[in-house]
Amino acid sequence: MSIVGWIGVGLLAGWLARKIVKDDRTGCLYTMIVGVIGALVGGWLMATIDEAGVDEFSIRSILVAALGAVVFLLVLQAIAGIGPRRRD
C-alpha cells in the first residue's frame, strides 16, 4: 500500500476508533497516528489468527485498523489510569 493509502486508512480508522472510545483529543495528526498504529496492531492481531491484515485500501482494512486503534487507545487509557478525555 502506498503512503497515501496508509494516511487515508489511518485517518479513517483513527477517527472511527476515537468515536468508539469517546476520545475527544483533537488534531488531524493525532488521529492519523492513532490510525496507523491501529493498523499495525490490527494487522498483528489478524496475523495471530491466520488472517490477512491491512494490505490495501478497503473497508476491511479500515475496520481492522480501527479495531487495532481501539485496542491501542484502551491500552493507553489503562496505562495512564484515566478514562476518556472530554471537554467540559
Biotite code that builds the C-alpha atoms (Angstrom):
import biotite.structure as struc

atoms = struc.array([
    struc.Atom([0.000, 0.000, 0.000], chain_id="A", res_id=1, res_name="MET", atom_name="CA", element="C"),
    struc.Atom([1.295, 3.488, -0.776], chain_id="A", res_id=2, res_name="SER", atom_name="CA", element="C"),
    struc.Atom([1.939, 6.219, 1.773], chain_id="A", res_id=3, res_name="ILE", atom_name="CA", element="C"),
    struc.Atom([-1.265, 7.945, 0.651], chain_id="A", res_id=4, res_name="VAL", atom_name="CA", element="C"),
    struc.Atom([-3.178, 4.726, 1.324], chain_id="A", res_id=5, res_name="GLY", atom_name="CA", element="C"),
    struc.Atom([-1.684, 4.460, 4.831], chain_id="A", res_id=6, res_name="TRP", atom_name="CA", element="C"),
    struc.Atom([-2.610, 8.096, 5.537], chain_id="A", res_id=7, res_name="ILE", atom_name="CA", element="C"),
    struc.Atom([-6.172, 7.523, 4.286], chain_id="A", res_id=8, res_name="GLY", atom_name="CA", element="C"),
    struc.Atom([-6.643, 4.323, 6.264], chain_id="A", res_id=9, res_name="VAL", atom_name="CA", element="C"),
    struc.Atom([-5.030, 5.962, 9.302], chain_id="A", res_id=10, res_name="GLY", atom_name="CA", element="C"),
    struc.Atom([-7.321, 8.977, 9.219], chain_id="A", res_id=11, res_name="LEU", atom_name="CA", element="C"),
    struc.Atom([-10.499, 6.965, 8.775], chain_id="A", res_id=12, res_name="LEU", atom_name="CA", element="C"),
    struc.Atom([-9.583, 4.262, 11.281], chain_id="A", res_id=13, res_name="ALA", atom_name="CA", element="C"),
    struc.Atom([-8.313, 6.779, 13.841], chain_id="A", res_id=14, res_name="GLY", atom_name="CA", element="C"),
    struc.Atom([-11.480, 8.849, 13.551], chain_id="A", res_id=15, res_name="TRP", atom_name="CA", element="C"),
    struc.Atom([-13.665, 5.762, 13.910], chain_id="A", res_id=16, res_name="LEU", atom_name="CA", element="C"),
    struc.Atom([-11.687, 4.480, 16.918], chain_id="A", res_id=17, res_name="ALA", atom_name="CA", element="C"),
    struc.Atom([-11.800, 7.890, 18.622], chain_id="A", res_id=18, res_name="ARG", atom_name="CA", element="C"),
    struc.Atom([-15.597, 7.926, 18.237], chain_id="A", res_id=19, res_name="LYS", atom_name="CA", element="C"),
    struc.Atom([-15.932, 4.382, 19.632], chain_id="A", res_id=20, res_name="ILE", atom_name="CA", element="C"),
    struc.Atom([-13.682, 5.059, 22.639], chain_id="A", res_id=21, res_name="VAL", atom_name="CA", element="C"),
    struc.Atom([-15.100, 8.588, 23.036], chain_id="A", res_id=22, res_name="LYS", atom_name="CA", element="C"),
    struc.Atom([-11.645, 10.185, 22.940], chain_id="A", res_id=23, res_name="ASP", atom_name="CA", element="C"),
    struc.Atom([-12.054, 13.932, 22.443], chain_id="A", res_id=24, res_name="ASP", atom_name="CA", element="C"),
    struc.Atom([-8.438, 14.783, 21.727], chain_id="A", res_id=25, res_name="ARG", atom_name="CA", element="C"),
    struc.Atom([-8.285, 16.792, 18.560], chain_id="A", res_id=26, res_name="THR", atom_name="CA", element="C"),
    struc.Atom([-5.947, 17.066, 15.647], chain_id="A", res_id=27, res_name="GLY", atom_name="CA", element="C"),
    struc.Atom([-5.550, 15.524, 12.261], chain_id="A", res_id=28, res_name="CYS", atom_name="CA", element="C"),
    struc.Atom([-2.007, 14.350, 13.019], chain_id="A", res_id=29, res_name="LEU", atom_name="CA", element="C"),
    struc.Atom([-3.083, 12.695, 16.284], chain_id="A", res_id=30, res_name="TYR", atom_name="CA", element="C"),
    struc.Atom([-5.944, 10.921, 14.519], chain_id="A", res_id=31, res_name="THR", atom_name="CA", element="C"),
    struc.Atom([-3.678, 9.719, 11.713], chain_id="A", res_id=32, res_name="MET", atom_name="CA", element="C"),
    struc.Atom([-1.011, 8.432, 14.120], chain_id="A", res_id=33, res_name="ILE", atom_name="CA", element="C"),
    struc.Atom([-3.639, 6.561, 16.170], chain_id="A", res_id=34, res_name="VAL", atom_name="CA", element="C"),
    struc.Atom([-4.999, 5.028, 12.960], chain_id="A", res_id=35, res_name="GLY", atom_name="CA", element="C"),
    struc.Atom([-1.604, 3.971, 11.582], chain_id="A", res_id=36, res_name="VAL", atom_name="CA", element="C"),
    struc.Atom([-0.584, 2.444, 14.932], chain_id="A", res_id=37, res_name="ILE", atom_name="CA", element="C"),
    struc.Atom([-4.010, 0.797, 14.963], chain_id="A", res_id=38, res_name="GLY", atom_name="CA", element="C"),
    struc.Atom([-3.311, -0.649, 11.513], chain_id="A", res_id=39, res_name="ALA", atom_name="CA", element="C"),
    struc.Atom([-0.094, -2.180, 12.808], chain_id="A", res_id=40, res_name="LEU", atom_name="CA", element="C"),
    struc.Atom([-1.797, -3.565, 15.931], chain_id="A", res_id=41, res_name="VAL", atom_name="CA", element="C"),
    struc.Atom([-4.823, -4.783, 13.944], chain_id="A", res_id=42, res_name="GLY", atom_name="CA", element="C"),
    struc.Atom([-2.573, -6.399, 11.344], chain_id="A", res_id=43, res_name="GLY", atom_name="CA", element="C"),
    struc.Atom([-0.669, -8.188, 14.081], chain_id="A", res_id=44, res_name="TRP", atom_name="CA", element="C"),
    struc.Atom([-3.934, -9.375, 15.693], chain_id="A", res_id=45, res_name="LEU", atom_name="CA", element="C"),
    struc.Atom([-5.192, -10.676, 12.354], chain_id="A", res_id=46, res_name="MET", atom_name="CA", element="C"),
    struc.Atom([-1.874, -12.434, 11.699], chain_id="A", res_id=47, res_name="ALA", atom_name="CA", element="C"),
    struc.Atom([-2.214, -14.289, 15.009], chain_id="A", res_id=48, res_name="THR", atom_name="CA", element="C"),
    struc.Atom([-5.476, -15.840, 13.786], chain_id="A", res_id=49, res_name="ILE", atom_name="CA", element="C"),
    struc.Atom([-4.073, -16.582, 10.323], chain_id="A", res_id=50, res_name="ASP", atom_name="CA", element="C"),
    struc.Atom([-5.994, -13.863, 8.503], chain_id="A", res_id=51, res_name="GLU", atom_name="CA", element="C"),
    struc.Atom([-4.735, -11.124, 6.216], chain_id="A", res_id=52, res_name="ALA", atom_name="CA", element="C"),
    struc.Atom([-4.055, -7.820, 7.952], chain_id="A", res_id=53, res_name="GLY", atom_name="CA", element="C"),
    struc.Atom([-4.065, -4.377, 6.404], chain_id="A", res_id=54, res_name="VAL", atom_name="CA", element="C"),
    struc.Atom([-2.838, -4.800, 2.839], chain_id="A", res_id=55, res_name="ASP", atom_name="CA", element="C"),
    struc.Atom([-4.873, -2.488, 0.607], chain_id="A", res_id=56, res_name="GLU", atom_name="CA", element="C"),
    struc.Atom([-7.243, 0.461, 0.850], chain_id="A", res_id=57, res_name="PHE", atom_name="CA", element="C"),
    struc.Atom([-10.566, -1.251, 1.541], chain_id="A", res_id=58, res_name="SER", atom_name="CA", element="C"),
    struc.Atom([-13.397, -1.319, 4.048], chain_id="A", res_id=59, res_name="ILE", atom_name="CA", element="C"),
    struc.Atom([-11.917, -4.447, 5.631], chain_id="A", res_id=60, res_name="ARG", atom_name="CA", element="C"),
    struc.Atom([-8.541, -2.755, 6.096], chain_id="A", res_id=61, res_name="SER", atom_name="CA", element="C"),
    struc.Atom([-10.188, 0.274, 7.689], chain_id="A", res_id=62, res_name="ILE", atom_name="CA", element="C"),
    struc.Atom([-12.150, -1.954, 10.085], chain_id="A", res_id=63, res_name="LEU", atom_name="CA", element="C"),
    struc.Atom([-9.053, -3.985, 11.009], chain_id="A", res_id=64, res_name="VAL", atom_name="CA", element="C"),
    struc.Atom([-7.105, -0.765, 11.598], chain_id="A", res_id=65, res_name="ALA", atom_name="CA", element="C"),
    struc.Atom([-9.981, 0.688, 13.640], chain_id="A", res_id=66, res_name="ALA", atom_name="CA", element="C"),
    struc.Atom([-10.069, -2.457, 15.797], chain_id="A", res_id=67, res_name="LEU", atom_name="CA", element="C"),
    struc.Atom([-6.347, -2.117, 16.419], chain_id="A", res_id=68, res_name="GLY", atom_name="CA", element="C"),
    struc.Atom([-6.722, 1.598, 17.152], chain_id="A", res_id=69, res_name="ALA", atom_name="CA", element="C"),
    struc.Atom([-9.477, 0.914, 19.700], chain_id="A", res_id=70, res_name="VAL", atom_name="CA", element="C"),
    struc.Atom([-7.214, -1.612, 21.435], chain_id="A", res_id=71, res_name="VAL", atom_name="CA", element="C"),
    struc.Atom([-4.346, 0.897, 21.322], chain_id="A", res_id=72, res_name="PHE", atom_name="CA", element="C"),
    struc.Atom([-6.451, 3.716, 22.820], chain_id="A", res_id=73, res_name="LEU", atom_name="CA", element="C"),
    struc.Atom([-7.822, 1.466, 25.570], chain_id="A", res_id=74, res_name="LEU", atom_name="CA", element="C"),
    struc.Atom([-4.297, 0.342, 26.491], chain_id="A", res_id=75, res_name="VAL", atom_name="CA", element="C"),
    struc.Atom([-3.148, 3.971, 26.602], chain_id="A", res_id=76, res_name="LEU", atom_name="CA", element="C"),
    struc.Atom([-6.047, 4.846, 28.896], chain_id="A", res_id=77, res_name="GLN", atom_name="CA", element="C"),
    struc.Atom([-5.292, 1.867, 31.155], chain_id="A", res_id=78, res_name="ALA", atom_name="CA", element="C"),
    struc.Atom([-1.606, 2.812, 31.416], chain_id="A", res_id=79, res_name="ILE", atom_name="CA", element="C"),
    struc.Atom([-2.448, 6.446, 32.144], chain_id="A", res_id=80, res_name="ALA", atom_name="CA", element="C"),
    struc.Atom([-5.097, 5.396, 34.657], chain_id="A", res_id=81, res_name="GLY", atom_name="CA", element="C"),
    struc.Atom([-7.669, 7.763, 33.232], chain_id="A", res_id=82, res_name="ILE", atom_name="CA", element="C"),
    struc.Atom([-10.946, 7.470, 31.436], chain_id="A", res_id=83, res_name="GLY", atom_name="CA", element="C"),
    struc.Atom([-11.703, 9.076, 28.105], chain_id="A", res_id=84, res_name="PRO", atom_name="CA", element="C"),
    struc.Atom([-10.727, 12.721, 27.836], chain_id="A", res_id=85, res_name="ARG", atom_name="CA", element="C"),
    struc.Atom([-13.706, 15.015, 27.426], chain_id="A", res_id=86, res_name="ARG", atom_name="CA", element="C"),
    struc.Atom([-14.011, 18.738, 27.166], chain_id="A", res_id=87, res_name="ARG", atom_name="CA", element="C"),
    struc.Atom([-16.212, 20.353, 29.767], chain_id="A", res_id=88, res_name="ASP", atom_name="CA", element="C"),
])
